[in-house]
Structures are given as structure tokens and as C-alpha cells.
Amino acid sequence: MRRVEVVCTGNICRSPVGEVVLRAKLAEAGLDDVVVTSSGTSGWHIGDPMDARAAAALARRGYDGSAHRAQEFRSCWFAERDLVLAMDSGHLSALNRRLGDEAVTVGLFADIDVPDPYYGEDEGFDDVLDQIEKAADLWVARLSR
């Protein structure tokens, strides 16, 4: 099994959306050897469900994010993951500061930073979902090789 971790700040907006979308697209592609989880660089929301606006954006496109509960990324997880994907360059920097000698690939989920929709309007969650779906398609292609 390959393990992928998707990371944002509080694990209630971008990273759980990334987790749900990537998991669904991998299943659709028949890739059943990849486990996708998500977490945050902070512990502000541990145990909380994803933001209701993120869950609503997912539901409008047929995804189910209801099972999500926020968790904080732990450095010991690097040894247990094959790929750690940050939603923006700030998360990537935070992860790289924690990275030790583990042989794990750490990078960005998308080619550009996925913006944080938390303080914006509801449509920002749909825009973020658009970006995440496009990036997830690319990760499915990469993980299929």
C-alpha cells in the first residue's frame, strides 16, 4: 500500500477536500493500493468536522466529506507516508522544517498555491474545489505509473 497525506493549516477546508477528491478519483481509476489521509500543520481544530462550506461544496459535486475529523500532522508520520502534499508554499515550508532523514516525497498538491477560502465567501470553496479536482487528476495520472 502507498500512503498519501494532504496537509493544510487546520485540516478543515483545503486538505480534507483534497483528501476526499483524491480518494474518489483514485477509486474511480481503479487504484486501490493508495490510502489517502489529511491533516493540518496546527492543532486548532483537532476532532472537528470539516468546515460546513467545504462539505457543502463537496456535496454539490457528489462527494461525501461527512466522516472527516481534523487532526494535526505528526513528524513521525513522514516515515509512514510515501507522499506528503501541501496545499500552499507556507505549509510546504512548515513540513520541510519538520522533515528529518525520511525518504518521503514532500511537495505541493497543485502547481500553484491553493488559496485558503476560510475567510472569504462561499463561492471561494467552489473555486478551491475546481483547483483541487484538476490537481487530483494529475496526481491520479502520476500514481498510475
CORBEL-V261785 format. One record per pair of residues at least 4 apart in sequence whose C-alpha atoms are under 7 Angstrom apart, sorted by the first residue. I is the first residue (numbers start at 1). GAP is how many residues later the second one is. D is the distance in Angstrom with one decimal. If there is no record, write none. Layout:
# CORBEL-V261785
i->I gap->GAP d->D
i->I gap->GAP d->D
This chain:
# CORBEL-V261785
i->1 gap->32 d->4.8
i->1 gap->33 d->5.7
i->2 gap->31 d->6.0
i->2 gap->32 d->4.7
i->2 gap->33 d->6.2
i->2 gap->80 d->6.1
i->3 gap->31 d->5.7
i->3 gap->32 d->4.8
i->3 gap->33 d->6.0
i->3 gap->78 d->4.9
i->3 gap->79 d->5.3
i->3 gap->80 d->6.6
i->4 gap->31 d->6.1
i->4 gap->32 d->4.8
i->4 gap->33 d->6.4
i->4 gap->77 d->5.9
i->4 gap->78 d->6.1
i->4 gap->79 d->4.8
i->4 gap->80 d->5.8
i->5 gap->31 d->5.9
i->5 gap->32 d->5.0
i->5 gap->33 d->5.1
i->5 gap->76 d->6.8
i->5 gap->78 d->6.4
i->5 gap->79 d->4.7
i->5 gap->80 d->6.1
i->6 gap->9 d->5.3
i->6 gap->12 d->6.6
i->6 gap->13 d->6.2
i->6 gap->31 d->6.3
i->6 gap->32 d->4.5
i->6 gap->33 d->6.4
i->6 gap->78 d->6.0
i->6 gap->79 d->4.8
i->6 gap->80 d->6.0
i->7 gap->4 d->7.0
i->7 gap->8 d->5.2
i->7 gap->31 d->5.7
i->7 gap->32 d->5.1
i->7 gap->33 d->5.3
i->7 gap->34 d->6.9
i->7 gap->78 d->6.0
i->7 gap->79 d->4.8
i->7 gap->80 d->6.1
i->8 gap->6 d->6.2
i->8 gap->7 d->5.2
i->8 gap->31 d->6.7
i->8 gap->32 d->4.9
i->8 gap->33 d->6.3
i->8 gap->78 d->6.1
i->8 gap->79 d->5.4
i->8 gap->83 d->6.1
i->9 gap->31 d->4.6
i->9 gap->32 d->4.9
i->9 gap->33 d->5.8
i->9 gap->82 d->7.0
i->10 gap->30 d->4.6
i->10 gap->31 d->6.5
i->10 gap->32 d->5.5
i->10 gap->33 d->6.5
i->10 gap->34 d->6.0
i->10 gap->35 d->5.9
i->11 gap->4 d->5.6
i->11 gap->5 d->6.1
i->11 gap->27 d->6.9
i->11 gap->28 d->5.0
i->11 gap->29 d->4.4
i->11 gap->59 d->5.1
i->11 gap->60 d->6.5
i->12 gap->4 d->6.2
i->12 gap->37 d->6.7
i->12 gap->38 d->4.1
i->12 gap->39 d->5.3
i->12 gap->58 d->6.1
i->13 gap->4 d->6.3
i->13 gap->37 d->6.1
i->13 gap->38 d->5.8
i->13 gap->41 d->5.7
i->13 gap->105 d->7.0
i->14 gap->4 d->6.1
i->14 gap->73 d->6.9
i->15 gap->4 d->6.0
i->15 gap->23 d->5.7
i->15 gap->24 d->6.7
i->15 gap->72 d->6.8
i->16 gap->4 d->6.1
i->16 gap->22 d->5.8
i->16 gap->34 d->6.9
i->17 gap->4 d->6.0
i->17 gap->37 d->6.9
i->18 gap->4 d->5.8
i->18 gap->114 d->6.0
i->19 gap->4 d->5.9
i->19 gap->17 d->5.9
i->19 gap->18 d->5.8
i->19 gap->19 d->5.9
i->20 gap->4 d->6.2
i->20 gap->45 d->6.4
i->21 gap->4 d->6.1
i->21 gap->112 d->6.5
i->21 gap->115 d->6.9
i->22 gap->4 d->6.0
i->22 gap->114 d->5.3
i->23 gap->4 d->6.2
i->23 gap->13 d->6.0
i->24 gap->4 d->6.1
i->25 gap->4 d->6.2
i->25 gap->115 d->6.9
i->26 gap->4 d->6.3
i->26 gap->5 d->5.2
i->26 gap->114 d->5.9
i->27 gap->4 d->5.6
i->27 gap->5 d->6.3
i->39 gap->31 d->6.4
i->39 gap->32 d->5.0
i->39 gap->33 d->5.2
i->39 gap->34 d->5.2
i->40 gap->31 d->6.3
i->40 gap->32 d->4.7
i->40 gap->33 d->5.5
i->41 gap->31 d->5.9
i->41 gap->32 d->5.7
i->41 gap->50 d->6.9
i->42 gap->30 d->5.7
i->43 gap->28 d->6.7
i->43 gap->29 d->5.0
i->45 gap->25 d->5.9
i->46 gap->24 d->4.8
i->46 gap->25 d->4.8
i->46 gap->26 d->6.6
i->47 gap->22 d->4.9
i->47 gap->23 d->5.0
i->47 gap->24 d->6.4
i->48 gap->21 d->5.2
i->48 gap->22 d->5.3
i->49 gap->19 d->5.5
i->49 gap->20 d->4.6
i->49 gap->21 d->6.3
i->50 gap->4 d->6.7
i->50 gap->5 d->6.5
i->50 gap->18 d->6.2
i->50 gap->19 d->6.7
i->50 gap->20 d->7.0
i->51 gap->4 d->6.4
i->52 gap->4 d->6.0
i->53 gap->4 d->6.2
i->53 gap->69 d->6.3
i->53 gap->72 d->6.7
i->54 gap->4 d->6.3
i->54 gap->71 d->5.9
i->55 gap->4 d->6.1
i->55 gap->10 d->5.6
i->56 gap->4 d->6.2
i->57 gap->4 d->6.8
i->57 gap->68 d->6.2
i->57 gap->69 d->5.7
i->58 gap->4 d->6.4
i->58 gap->5 d->4.9
i->58 gap->6 d->6.5
i->58 gap->7 d->6.9
i->59 gap->4 d->5.0
i->59 gap->5 d->5.9
i->75 gap->23 d->6.1
i->75 gap->24 d->6.9
i->77 gap->4 d->6.2
i->78 gap->24 d->6.3
i->78 gap->26 d->6.4
i->79 gap->23 d->5.6
i->81 gap->23 d->6.6
i->82 gap->22 d->5.2
i->82 gap->23 d->6.4
i->83 gap->21 d->5.9
i->83 gap->22 d->4.9
i->83 gap->23 d->6.0
i->84 gap->21 d->6.2
i->84 gap->22 d->4.7
i->84 gap->23 d->6.5
i->85 gap->21 d->5.9
i->85 gap->22 d->5.1
i->85 gap->23 d->5.1
i->85 gap->24 d->4.9
i->86 gap->5 d->5.5
i->86 gap->6 d->5.3
i->86 gap->21 d->6.1
i->86 gap->22 d->4.7
i->86 gap->23 d->5.5
i->87 gap->4 d->6.6
i->87 gap->21 d->5.9
i->87 gap->22 d->5.5
i->87 gap->26 d->6.1
i->87 gap->27 d->5.4
i->88 gap->4 d->6.3
i->88 gap->20 d->6.4
i->88 gap->25 d->4.2
i->88 gap->26 d->5.7
i->89 gap->4 d->6.1
i->89 gap->24 d->6.3
i->90 gap->4 d->6.3
i->91 gap->4 d->6.1
i->92 gap->4 d->6.1
i->92 gap->15 d->6.6
i->92 gap->16 d->6.8
i->93 gap->4 d->6.2
i->94 gap->4 d->6.7
i->95 gap->4 d->6.2
i->109 gap->26 d->6.6
i->110 gap->4 d->6.9
i->110 gap->25 d->5.1
i->114 gap->14 d->6.6
i->115 gap->13 d->6.9
i->117 gap->7 d->5.2
i->117 gap->8 d->5.7
i->120 gap->4 d->6.3
i->123 gap->4 d->6.4
i->124 gap->4 d->6.2
i->125 gap->4 d->6.1
i->126 gap->4 d->6.2
i->127 gap->4 d->6.5
i->128 gap->4 d->6.1
i->129 gap->4 d->6.0
i->130 gap->4 d->6.4
i->131 gap->4 d->6.3
i->132 gap->4 d->5.9
i->133 gap->4 d->6.3
i->134 gap->4 d->6.8
i->135 gap->4 d->6.4
i->136 gap->4 d->6.1
i->137 gap->4 d->6.4
i->138 gap->4 d->6.3
i->139 gap->4 d->5.9
i->140 gap->4 d->6.0
i->141 gap->4 d->6.9
